[in-house]
């Protein structure tokens, strides 16, 4: 395991804390809408960089894993997000339905 792979969770946590800290600055908060997408793309690129793509085609042939991944991402996660929004954002319907 490389240094980058070992320290990746810490780097992500530091990135989140840095973003929360920068959001407190008025000028940066005004630019947040324009900064989030490119910075998130960079973070995801760095996260997936160590993954080898040689066997990607064979991976889709494993139907159980592919189905489980699709169900997790497009069924379970939206249902969980809706349930959490209904539970914790009852008094803020504008936040609950913002997506």
Secondary structure by P-SEA (a helix, b strand, c coil): ccccccaaaaaaaaaaaaaaaaaacaaaaaaccccaaaaaaaaaaaaaccccccaaaaaaaaaaaaaaaaaaaccaaaaaaaaaaaacccccccccccc
